[in-house]
Each structure stands twice: as structure tokens, then as C-alpha cells.
Amino acid sequence: MAADEPRRTTGLSRFRGPWRVVVAEASMLPSIAPGDWLLVDPTVTRWPRRGSVVVVREPVSGELAIKRVAGRRGDQVPFADGYLILAEDEAWLLADADEERTRAAGFGPPIDSRTYGPVPVEQLVGRVWFRYAPLRRVGRIRRADDATR
Amino acid sequence: MSRLSRWLAPTTVVRAHCDLPCGVYDPEQARIEAESVFRLQEKYQGNEDPVYRARAIHIKEERAELVKHHLDVLWHDYFKPEHLEAVPNLHDLFWNANKAASKAKASVDPADGKALLSAIDEIDAAWKKTGGPEKTRVAGRPG
């Protein structure tokens, strides 16, 4: 990771958290389910590696959302009928669930970068690293293998 | 909830955001706004007062924007790839209707409003052909 990579400029306020979050809605199934209690590292200042799960302040709605980093600066991502190249401070965030899965859970299609485009690092809130409830699924939140995406 | 789990429970909610469509769709919604556009074009033609005319244009453009919004929702949320079998020219219908809406938005000629209405009627036929009235209205479309 290059030292000159763009960081978010939150200063010490990032230590205010959130450190723990609860998940609503279904777009991260099957890896993360609605109702899961997660630990977040809010001190991160740069986009974590591809495959990591992050909390972001969602563009357009401004709400806190959970998504997986699918692309980083310089990556080509399919967009509209062509592709675009992510800028220095941008990431491409995707849901884990496809539309079939969110429909089965009673929702419409997942909302992610395919809807709102690339997300600048200023919107980053934290990296999700651990699930502490429900008990039978306690454990680290693993990075998805790049090869599967 | 026990005291321990109350203490452990997160207070911040993060959304694994999905769309939550209500599942109610009807081209009538766009048509009513388009009828307003048409009527306002007629009213514009029937009145010489500049203030009246300015207001008519303003309201007409607002209504035309709503037409486009309702058409887009139908196109993106109601119609699915499988509907293309029943209505192969579906995308053309919406393209034409949106073009007609743009034209009516910029025009004070009632003929453009009329053209928009017939473009929406074609979409209405496609909606009916794919079972829209039974599938999306709460008790079928009121007769």
C-alpha cells in the first residue's frame, strides 16, 4: 500500500466510533445476516483491501451502510454500457447478495455502487472485522477471495 | 433481553441496503400527470395574459417532470426481462414516451401533449398484456 494513498481526514473524531453495529436488511447475505452484531474498526483512514467488509456513509441517502470493497483505485469496473477507472480516493462497493437472494428475503434488488457509483474515501466509516452475535456464528469477518469476485 | 446482552447490544444500525419496492405500479399515474400537461397547453393557448401564461408553463413543466419520473419507475421496477417476450418493443415504447415527455415539457402545443398521451397508452397496453392490473393493483385496477 503506497504511502501517498488518499486518506480520509477525520482526525481524532474517528475514535468516537462506531465500534459496534447491528445489521438491518439483507443485501450482505449469506455472509452477514440482518440482526448480526458486528465489531467495527473506525480508526481506519484508507480503503482496506479488496474483499474487506466496510461501513460507509452511503452516497445519496447519507445513511450508514455495510458493503464489500470490490474495487480500489485504478481498477476498471463495469458501469453503464462501458467501464470506468476508479480515481485515487475511490472504491467500488458491492453487496454480497444477488437479486434472487434479496427477493427471497422479502426485499428488492441490492443497492450498491451499481446504483450510486464509486464511493470516495471521505465516506468511509470503518472496517468490519468480527461478529459477536448470534453465538453460533461468532467469528472473524473474512475477506472474500479476490478470485471469486 | 438480559442485562448483559442489553449492555452488549450495538446502538448503531448499519443497512445492508436493499430496495424495498411497494409492488404497486400503474401507467395511469403517469397518464394523469400527462393529462395535466395537455390541459395546461390548451389553457396556455386560450389565454393572452403573460402572467397566466408564465404560470401555465411553470406548472406544465413540473407535471411533465413527474410523467418522466413515473415512467422511469414503471420501466425500471415493474417491467422485468421476461416481459420482453410478450412485448418485444418494450424499450422502444419507453424511449418514445420519455422523448414525448421531454418534448411536451418544452412545448406549448397541445399536439405534443396528445402525442405523449398516446405514447403512455401504448405502455398501458403493455402493462395490461403482462398482467399488470391483477398483479400490481391492490384489488385489480378500479374499473
Chai-1 contact restraints between the chains, C-beta under 6 A:
chainA,res_idxA,chainB,res_idxB,connection_type,confidence,min_distance_angstrom,max_distance_angstrom,comment,restraint_id
A,P18,B,T12,contact,1.0,0.0,6.0,A-B,restraint_1
A,R20,B,P10,contact,1.0,0.0,6.0,A-B,restraint_2
A,V21,B,P10,contact,1.0,0.0,6.0,A-B,restraint_3
A,V21,B,T12,contact,1.0,0.0,6.0,A-B,restraint_4
A,V21,B,V14,contact,1.0,0.0,6.0,A-B,restraint_5
A,V22,B,P10,contact,1.0,0.0,6.0,A-B,restraint_6
A,V22,B,V13,contact,1.0,0.0,6.0,A-B,restraint_7
A,V23,B,V14,contact,1.0,0.0,6.0,A-B,restraint_8
A,V23,B,A16,contact,1.0,0.0,6.0,A-B,restraint_9
A,A24,B,V13,contact,1.0,0.0,6.0,A-B,restraint_10
A,A24,B,R15,contact,1.0,0.0,6.0,A-B,restraint_11
A,E25,B,R15,contact,1.0,0.0,6.0,A-B,restraint_12
A,E25,B,A16,contact,1.0,0.0,6.0,A-B,restraint_13
A,E25,B,H17,contact,1.0,0.0,6.0,A-B,restraint_14
A,E25,B,C18,contact,1.0,0.0,6.0,A-B,restraint_15
A,A26,B,C18,contact,1.0,0.0,6.0,A-B,restraint_16
A,S27,B,A16,contact,1.0,0.0,6.0,A-B,restraint_17
A,S27,B,H17,contact,1.0,0.0,6.0,A-B,restraint_18
A,S27,B,C18,contact,1.0,0.0,6.0,A-B,restraint_19
A,M28,B,A16,contact,1.0,0.0,6.0,A-B,restraint_20
A,W37,B,P10,contact,1.0,0.0,6.0,A-B,restraint_21
A,V55,B,V14,contact,1.0,0.0,6.0,A-B,restraint_22
A,E63,B,R15,contact,1.0,0.0,6.0,A-B,restraint_23
A,L64,B,V14,contact,1.0,0.0,6.0,A-B,restraint_24
A,A65,B,R15,contact,1.0,0.0,6.0,A-B,restraint_25
A,A65,B,H17,contact,1.0,0.0,6.0,A-B,restraint_26
A,I66,B,V14,contact,1.0,0.0,6.0,A-B,restraint_27
A,I66,B,A16,contact,1.0,0.0,6.0,A-B,restraint_28
A,T102,B,C18,contact,1.0,0.0,6.0,A-B,restraint_29
A,F107,B,C18,contact,1.0,0.0,6.0,A-B,restraint_30
A,F107,B,L20,contact,1.0,0.0,6.0,A-B,restraint_31
A,G108,B,C18,contact,1.0,0.0,6.0,A-B,restraint_32
A,G108,B,D19,contact,1.0,0.0,6.0,A-B,restraint_33
A,G108,B,L20,contact,1.0,0.0,6.0,A-B,restraint_34
A,G108,B,P21,contact,1.0,0.0,6.0,A-B,restraint_35
A,P109,B,D19,contact,1.0,0.0,6.0,A-B,restraint_36
A,P110,B,C18,contact,1.0,0.0,6.0,A-B,restraint_37
A,I111,B,H17,contact,1.0,0.0,6.0,A-B,restraint_38
A,I111,B,D19,contact,1.0,0.0,6.0,A-B,restraint_39
